[in-house]
Amino acid sequence: MAMTTATREGLVEAFLIEGGRPLSGTITPAGNKNAALPILAACLLTADPVTLENVPRIRDVEEMIELIAALGVEIEWLGPNTVRVWAADVTSTTLDPELCTRIRASILLAGPLLARFGGADVPPPGGDVIGRRRIDTHLMAFAALGAEVEVMAAARARGTTVIMNAACEPHVQDLCRLLTRMGVSIEGIGSNVLIITGCNELRGCTHRIGADHIEVASFIGLAAVTGGDLRIEDAAVEHLRAIRHSFRRLGVEIEVDGTSVRVPPNQELVIVDDIHDQVPKIDDGPWPMFPADLTSIAVALATQARGTVLIFEKMFENRLVFTDKLVSMGARIILCDPHRAVVNGPSRLYGYRMESPDIRAGMAMLMAALCAEGTSRIGNVGQIDRGYERIDERLRELGAQIERVEA
């Protein structure tokens, strides 16, 4: 198997980017990262083989597969983005501590292991350092069967489980659809109340992971700040309502054509003020509101729009700390506190040398570098690889001048 950006073990890499080139053409988003990880974990609920299509070939997925394989599960790539998981002979319920430190999603294996085998030894998970990311909710859920991960634990529980105030993001919906194919009865998919009737013996199936709406929005932002003409196919249009609304407030117009979207070229990005010329606010919230994972992208996009906007990220206290890198490039940003940043644009950005602290900040830096004058160098790109499949190759296909080098 050829080495991908997700499997470059031991390499420390950087991106060299020459800005000022519009990104144009057609692209198809990868499968949803946040769906792929719990869906891979859910495959442990059955002894039958499960075939997953449209699996994103990213670092987080590769490490999740390595973690699962270490339990004795048979895993085989059947194609570039198709994987078969066969957990007939699980030899251990103890997760590898070193592998767990690499990935936040390791905690997702606790529910399936508890449900099928009655116990699991799960070391503390790793992941992005964007603030406190406690697992108390998961632990309380296992005790009371009442939170996100126990959707999988409840899948094999006797009787009916009702989950109140359930997350309903697209990746949760996708997980529920997989479980129904495996034989679980789930009512209320897409709502905040899930009613789950467990099934003692789950069956194998074939499931296609939906498109990643976060990646779709990232490419919309990339096209908008570079002035390109970009068409995104299989764009998860049904999940873009709040994203389109917030991006429209930043002056981005998006055309919808069936299951595809188009970003028209050379848009004049103008921030839409609130009534009485008040400074507008873009803030995240529970689905179907604007996703927290896109607040970093919104900041980078706002640097190229005329006007002033407040970006309010409520979930993680360190998410917006990366904005000092954009300020060093020439952006006018005031970081009010760990959760709020005021952006005034448009700003002429200049190439800069920086390090990616997390997946979404890394994409925001890529956006800034691609519309900046001169050359930028982004280090620690393994963070970006965790969430975006072959991002440098795909950007080159759209006209970007970006090179991956050993740092």
Rosetta blueprint (number, residue, H / E / L):
1 M L
2 A L
3 M L
4 T L
5 T H
6 A H
7 T H
8 R L
9 E L
10 G L
11 L L
12 V L
13 E E
14 A E
15 F E
16 L E
17 I E
18 E E
19 G L
20 G L
21 R L
22 P L
23 L L
24 S L
25 G E
26 T E
27 I E
28 T L
29 P L
30 A L
31 G E
32 N L
33 K H
34 N H
35 A H
36 A H
37 L H
38 P H
39 I H
40 L H
41 A H
42 A H
43 C H
44 L H
45 L H
46 T L
47 A L
48 D L
49 P E
50 V E
51 T E
52 L E
53 E E
54 N L
55 V L
56 P L
57 R L
58 I L
59 R H
60 D H
61 V H
62 E H
63 E H
64 M H
65 I H
66 E H
67 L H
68 I H
69 A H
70 A L
71 L L
72 G L
73 V L
74 E E
75 I E
76 E E
77 W E
78 L E
79 G E
80 P L
81 N L
82 T E
83 V E
84 R E
85 V E
86 W E
87 A L
88 A L
89 D L
90 V L
91 T L
92 S L
93 T L
94 T E
95 L L
96 D L
97 P H
98 E H
99 L H
100 C H
101 T L
102 R L
103 I L
104 R H
105 A H
106 S H
107 I H
108 L H
109 L H
110 A H
111 G H
112 P H
113 L H
114 L H
115 A H
116 R H
117 F H
118 G L
119 G L
120 A L
121 D E
122 V L
123 P L
124 P L
125 P L
126 G L
127 G L
128 D L
129 V L
130 I L
131 G L
132 R L
133 R L
134 R L
135 I L
136 D H
137 T H
138 H H
139 L H
140 M H
141 A H
142 F H
143 A H
144 A H
145 L L
146 G L
147 A L
148 E L
149 V L
150 E H
151 V H
152 M H
153 A H
154 A H
155 A H
156 R H
157 A L
158 R L
159 G L
160 T E
161 T E
162 V E
163 I E
164 M E
165 N L
166 A L
167 A L
168 C L
169 E L
170 P H
171 H H
172 V H
173 Q H
174 D H
175 L H
176 C H
177 R H
178 L H
179 L H
180 T H
181 R H
182 M L
183 G L
184 V L
185 S E
186 I E
187 E E
188 G L
189 I L
190 G L
191 S L
192 N L
193 V E
194 L E
195 I E
196 I E
197 T E
198 G L
199 C L
200 N L
201 E L
202 L L
203 R L
204 G L
205 C L
206 T E
207 H E
208 R E
209 I L
210 G L
211 A E
212 D L
213 H H
214 I H
215 E H
216 V H
217 A H
218 S H
219 F H
220 I H
221 G H
222 L H
223 A H
224 A H
225 V H
226 T H
227 G L
228 G L
229 D L
230 L E
231 R E
232 I E
233 E L
234 D L
235 A L
236 A L
237 V H
238 E H
239 H H
240 L L
241 R H
242 A H
243 I H
244 R H
245 H H
246 S H
247 F H
248 R H
249 R H
250 L L
251 G L
252 V L
253 E L
254 I L
255 E E
256 V E
257 D E
258 G L
259 T L
260 S E
261 V E
262 R E
263 V E
264 P L
265 P L
266 N L
267 Q L
268 E L
269 L L
270 V E
271 I L
272 V L
273 D L
274 D E
275 I H
276 H H
277 D H
278 Q E
279 V L
280 P L
281 K E
282 I E
283 D E
284 D L
285 G L
286 P L
287 W L
288 P L
289 M L
290 F L
291 P L
292 A H
293 D H
294 L H
295 T H
296 S H
297 I H
298 A H
299 V H
300 A H
301 L H
302 A H
303 T L
304 Q L
305 A L
306 R E
307 G E
308 T E
309 V E
310 L E
311 I E
312 F E
313 E L
314 K L
315 M L
316 F L
317 E L
318 N L
319 R H
320 L H
321 V H
322 F H
323 T H
324 D H
325 K H
326 L H
327 V H
328 S H
329 M H
330 G L
331 A L
332 R E
333 I E
334 I E
335 L E
336 C E
337 D E
338 P L
339 H L
340 R E
341 A E
342 V E
343 V E
344 N E
345 G E
346 P L
347 S L
348 R L
349 L L
350 Y E
351 G L
352 Y L
353 R E
354 M E
355 E E
356 S L
357 P L
358 D L
359 I H
360 R H
361 A H
362 G H
363 M H
364 A H
365 M H
366 L H
367 M H
368 A H
369 A H
370 L H
371 C H
372 A L
373 E E
374 G L
375 T E
376 S E
377 R E
378 I E
379 G E
380 N L
381 V L
382 G H
383 Q H
384 I H
385 D H
386 R L
387 G L
388 Y L
389 E L
390 R L
391 I H
392 D H
393 E H
394 R H
395 L H
396 R H
397 E H
398 L L
399 G L
400 A L
401 Q E
402 I E
403 E E
404 R E
405 V E
406 E E
407 A L
